[in-house]
Amino acid sequence: MAKSKQRSGCPVSVSLEILGDKWTLLVIRDLMVRGYRTFKEFQNSSERIASNILADRLRKLEAAKIVETETDETDGRRVNYRLTKRGIDLAPVLMDLLIWGARHEKTGAPAGLADKMELQREAFLAETRRRWTMRDATPMLPSFDSEKRRKK
């Protein structure tokens, strides 16, 4: 897949050319903090990404070397997705987006989550990297789907 021509040499602009839409960041979030590995898991996320958009974003993330594919150990027909080193380096960016959103917008996140994450920033980032290194797919954060929370 050919890289698109950069609009400028600005690091923010260059980063946004790769990461600049919500679906891309949500796929990265699901890999990083929810432990998703399969196409079906991404599709069943609370945001309900369409299969054609999901396939496109996974291809683009793979071309950008943010995500890599692996054959499933138990079923050779199935592909699992995994963040690369470049991908896991986005952990501080996603953490800051989560903190900002929880602090400034009405979300399904528990009260005080932003403050707790900010106070324990280094520990949270270290745990994110540890889980990636150990290939631990245990979710770090729950779904913040407020509709599901209200129904309980």
Secondary structure, 3 states (H helix, E strand, C coil): CCCCCCCCCCHHHHHHHHHCCHHHHHHHHHHHHCCCCCHHHHHCCCCCCCHHHHHHHHHHHHHCCCEEEEECCCCCCCEEEEECHHHHCCHHHHHHHHHHHHHHCCCCCCCCHHHHHHHCHHHHHHHHHHHHHHCCCCCCCCCCCHHHHHHC
